[in-house]
Amino acid sequence: MTELIYAAIPAFILFMIVELLVGRYRGVRGYEKKDTAASLTMGVVNVGIGVGVDVLLVLALAGLYRFRIVDLPEGAWWVWLLAFFVFDFLFYWMHRFHHTVRVLWAAHVNHHSSERFNLSTALRQSWTEPLTALPFWLPMALLGFTPAQVLTVHALSLIYQFFVHTELVQRLGPLEWVFNTPSHHRVHHASDVEYLDRNYAGTLIIWDRLFGTFEQERHRPTYGLTTNIGTFNPLRIAFHEWAAVLGDAWRAPGLSAKLGTLFQPPGWRPGDDSGTVRVLQAKLREQAGAPVVGPPPAEGMRSACDAEVAAVRLDRRALHLATTDTPLDVSTLDVSTLECAASDGATSDGGTSDGGTSDGGTLSAGARSSDALSTGARSGEGEPGTGPSVPIVSSPPVVSTTVGV
């Protein structure tokens, strides 16, 4: 596997240079020297560690291959195609478990620690995940795939995934239905609550669609962790969450709490799961659908200004609901400071909906404005026993559907 990765390195460097130059021309927020240096350092060490792990993987696969339940013709083209699908399916579950089991998240979190999203982020690879992911590939040997086939499809998957770490490529039309694309993977790297733990795909997005973890890119993601670690030190990037989870497990009272700290989702604390992604997203959906007190929507907005007024009122209503369950009469909100309201004299007649969805999604833009939720989910280093705060900010509109470089 490492031979294929080595062969791809010149292409990786070339495409990063192209992305840097095109991004500067387009004014895209791109590379930052310290961030890129940290990502490249993580990648170089990962490749070195991968050499040793590959030896262990080959030995384990070879041993299990003796007990295979199916004999497959090694040279047949369809066996290679089948190996690709089986590996991609296993990758989906490996990736999902590394997000939803905290001790595995400790191995994977560094890949999400950059607050930028570019091709160098793809190289911010874990130093411990090669070991924690190894057991997920072993079933392939029992299914009749040779160690060489497993390592080859693994390497090809990693090379493909390098190219989905970019903001320059937007929607790819019908390919979005089948393949993991830059748009899908931007969602995966987001720290916005509605985007957390979504789009685990390696090459094919069909697994996310089948197993209910797919999320469309509806607004520009906020990259990084829910609580960013604020360092470019590769050692801290690699091990900060290991220190946090092991410290929390050591301090947890009793065996059950210790095991829960290790194997429950990130954000879980003994007796309290309010910081997990599942609970946070449920709370956000509840806020988005909370009832609004006020006049019914006008039959038609009088002007574009009325639409802006209504949107601002929804945002302010969401901020109110984040701290209290008391319904808010949106018609009483002062919007006179809006430029269009001052010039147009528009004072929307409570022109708002019942808190429905925006951009065709399940969460309103207003709900994303709340900063009152807190969690340890998808965070970096948190204080032992407490969930770090999650800033949820309003986001720009959905990205365009044009294709860039």
PyMOL commands that set and color helices and strands:
alter all, ss='L'
color gray80, all
select helices_A, chain A and resi 2-26+33-65+77-100+102-112+119-122+129-137+139-142+147-162+173-177+182-188+193-195+206-211+234-251+254-263+277-288+304-321+330-332+339-344+367-369
alter helices_A, ss='H'
color red, helices_A
deselect
rebuild
show_as cartoon
